[in-house]
Amino acid sequence: MSDSLRHISGVPVLVCEPDGPVLRGERDALDLIGEAFGAGAEWVAVPASRFSEEFFRLRTRVAGEIIQKFVNYRLGLAVLGDVSRHTTASPALRDFVYESNRGAQTWFVPDAESLADRLAGTGSAGG
């Protein structure tokens, strides 16, 4: 399967398949951003399993690098899936997820239905 553009709550979202390449840093983020722009997406939904373990360890700065690329290109980023294993192990990550979810650019949501609910509430891209 390949990533596909879907309209979720009226917002064009590039929905990434779980079996795609792992996002390890800036280069992978830029590749995905290019794919999103080519598809006409305003948001990108990536399963949590597609992120490297380093993404969930804030001291590596991988999360910051990846998320900053999405911010720079004014694309919303939704991390789909259960990240509780990581947030339980890291109070800093738990706080980061909480603060991200309060914003309009990067969200950690359990599933596509939760993303649809969030997008319906905002009515626009994360930018």
Secondary structure, 3 states (H helix, E strand, C coil): CCCEEEEECCEEEEECCCCCCCECCHHHHHHHHHHHHHHCCCEEEEEHHHECHHHHCHHHCHHHHHHHHHHHCCCEEEEECCCHHHHHHCHHHHHHHHHHHHCCCEEEECCHHHHHHHHHHHCCCCC
